[in-house]
Amino acid sequence: MPRIDFPLDRSHVALNDLLRLAGLADSGGAGKALVAAGAVRVDGKVELRKTCKIRGGQVVTLGDAAIHVQADPAP
């Protein structure tokens, strides 16, 4: 399973935007379509909320790719 480490530079990112920023969707709209189709899991559970807030420490999977969201360490 390909692992993508995604450094989060804010408190959260919308799920559809994360898919785009990680390179798994061509656009936010394409990310929304993937979520609506039930193809995306957050921490092992199917997530159907397109703009679900994803925070540091969570793992998002799509197919065989896993995005590990890493919280930005506090200064």
Steps between C-alpha positions, in 0.01 A plus 500: 500500500658832397541731797463875462615713793302825497627778731203703621576872534167591664253348747314297236443448128178403319504140381439585134780760510738251662446256215587775253801629693638146541471443125230232515234718334538747214272758667291560809194398296664171405580448868134559589395240241738241647364563850137487380571166330609352835857444379671691785563379853606708800664302779364179345136610468323606180451879507219652294531862621684674217634785712565297815772671708818293494747570781854395584539134592223375272552257211300535178498212252393488138557175317847381596629848594513618862536866595649544847411851618771645720424792730732795475700508825425801716777761510 
